[in-house]
Amino acid sequence: MTVIPRFAASLTGRGLRAGLVTNDQGGGLVDTVLAQAHATPVEEVVGGCFCCRFTSLVEAVAAPRGPA
Protein backbone atom coordinates (compact mmCIF):
# COMPACT_ATOMS: atom_id res chain seq x y z
CA MET A 1 0.00 0.00 0.00
CA THR A 2 1.33 3.42 -0.90
CA VAL A 3 1.12 6.45 1.37
CA ILE A 4 -1.98 7.96 -0.26
CA PRO A 5 -4.30 4.95 0.23
CA ARG A 6 -2.84 4.51 3.72
CA PHE A 7 -3.64 8.16 4.54
CA ALA A 8 -7.16 7.76 3.12
CA ALA A 9 -7.66 4.65 5.29
CA SER A 10 -6.41 6.58 8.32
CA LEU A 11 -8.95 9.35 7.71
CA THR A 12 -11.75 6.83 7.19
CA GLY A 13 -10.72 5.09 10.41
CA ARG A 14 -11.26 8.41 12.21
CA GLY A 15 -14.79 8.69 10.87
CA LEU A 16 -13.95 11.11 8.08
CA ARG A 17 -14.70 10.67 4.39
CA ALA A 18 -11.77 10.43 2.02
CA GLY A 19 -11.43 9.95 -1.70
CA LEU A 20 -8.94 10.53 -4.49
CA VAL A 21 -8.95 12.31 -7.81
CA THR A 22 -6.35 10.71 -10.03
CA ASN A 23 -4.66 11.99 -13.16
CA ASP A 24 -2.67 9.12 -14.58
CA GLN A 25 -0.88 10.11 -17.77
CA GLY A 26 -0.66 6.61 -19.23
CA GLY A 27 -3.01 3.87 -20.26
CA GLY A 28 -2.40 1.79 -17.12
CA LEU A 29 -4.22 4.04 -14.62
CA VAL A 30 -1.93 2.77 -11.87
CA ASP A 31 -3.06 5.25 -9.18
CA THR A 32 -6.72 4.54 -9.90
CA VAL A 33 -6.21 0.78 -9.68
CA LEU A 34 -4.28 1.12 -6.40
CA ALA A 35 -7.00 3.28 -4.86
CA GLN A 36 -9.74 0.88 -5.95
CA ALA A 37 -7.77 -2.08 -4.60
CA HIS A 38 -7.86 -0.44 -1.17
CA ALA A 39 -11.58 0.44 -1.39
CA THR A 40 -10.84 4.17 -1.64
CA PRO A 41 -13.43 6.13 -3.64
CA VAL A 42 -11.74 7.47 -6.76
CA GLU A 43 -12.56 9.75 -9.67
CA GLU A 44 -10.36 10.13 -12.74
CA VAL A 45 -9.37 13.13 -14.81
CA VAL A 46 -8.01 11.77 -18.06
CA GLY A 47 -6.88 13.25 -21.36
CA GLY A 48 -4.56 15.91 -19.95
CA CYS A 49 -3.09 17.41 -16.81
CA PHE A 50 -5.22 18.97 -14.07
CA CYS A 51 -4.48 22.50 -15.28
CA CYS A 52 -5.53 21.70 -18.86
CA ARG A 53 -8.57 19.74 -17.69
CA PHE A 54 -9.53 22.05 -14.79
CA THR A 55 -13.27 21.81 -15.48
CA SER A 56 -13.02 18.01 -15.29
CA LEU A 57 -11.12 18.32 -12.00
CA VAL A 58 -13.82 20.55 -10.50
CA GLU A 59 -16.51 18.13 -11.71
CA ALA A 60 -14.65 15.15 -10.21
CA VAL A 61 -14.30 16.87 -6.84
CA ALA A 62 -17.96 17.87 -6.85
CA ALA A 63 -19.27 14.45 -7.99
CA PRO A 64 -21.82 13.03 -5.54
CA ARG A 65 -20.62 10.21 -3.31
CA GLY A 66 -22.22 7.80 -0.91
CA PRO A 67 -23.64 8.82 2.46
CA ALA A 68 -21.62 11.12 4.70
C-alpha positions as CSV (number, residue, x, y, z in Angstrom):
1,M,0.0,0.0,0.0
2,T,1.3,3.4,-0.9
3,V,1.1,6.4,1.4
4,I,-2.0,8.0,-0.3
5,P,-4.3,4.9,0.2
6,R,-2.8,4.5,3.7
7,F,-3.6,8.2,4.5
8,A,-7.2,7.8,3.1
9,A,-7.7,4.6,5.3
10,S,-6.4,6.6,8.3
11,L,-8.9,9.4,7.7
12,T,-11.7,6.8,7.2
13,G,-10.7,5.1,10.4
14,R,-11.3,8.4,12.2
15,G,-14.8,8.7,10.9
16,L,-13.9,11.1,8.1
17,R,-14.7,10.7,4.4
18,A,-11.8,10.4,2.0
19,G,-11.4,9.9,-1.7
20,L,-8.9,10.5,-4.5
21,V,-9.0,12.3,-7.8
22,T,-6.3,10.7,-10.0
23,N,-4.7,12.0,-13.2
24,D,-2.7,9.1,-14.6
25,Q,-0.9,10.1,-17.8
26,G,-0.7,6.6,-19.2
27,G,-3.0,3.9,-20.3
28,G,-2.4,1.8,-17.1
29,L,-4.2,4.0,-14.6
30,V,-1.9,2.8,-11.9
31,D,-3.1,5.3,-9.2
32,T,-6.7,4.5,-9.9
33,V,-6.2,0.8,-9.7
34,L,-4.3,1.1,-6.4
35,A,-7.0,3.3,-4.9
36,Q,-9.7,0.9,-6.0
37,A,-7.8,-2.1,-4.6
38,H,-7.9,-0.4,-1.2
39,A,-11.6,0.4,-1.4
40,T,-10.8,4.2,-1.6
41,P,-13.4,6.1,-3.6
42,V,-11.7,7.5,-6.8
43,E,-12.6,9.8,-9.7
44,E,-10.4,10.1,-12.7
45,V,-9.4,13.1,-14.8
46,V,-8.0,11.8,-18.1
47,G,-6.9,13.3,-21.4
48,G,-4.6,15.9,-19.9
49,C,-3.1,17.4,-16.8
50,F,-5.2,19.0,-14.1
51,C,-4.5,22.5,-15.3
52,C,-5.5,21.7,-18.9
53,R,-8.6,19.7,-17.7
54,F,-9.5,22.1,-14.8
55,T,-13.3,21.8,-15.5
56,S,-13.0,18.0,-15.3
57,L,-11.1,18.3,-12.0
58,V,-13.8,20.6,-10.5
59,E,-16.5,18.1,-11.7
60,A,-14.7,15.1,-10.2
61,V,-14.3,16.9,-6.8
62,A,-18.0,17.9,-6.8
63,A,-19.3,14.5,-8.0
64,P,-21.8,13.0,-5.5
65,R,-20.6,10.2,-3.3
66,G,-22.2,7.8,-0.9
67,P,-23.6,8.8,2.5
68,A,-21.6,11.1,4.7
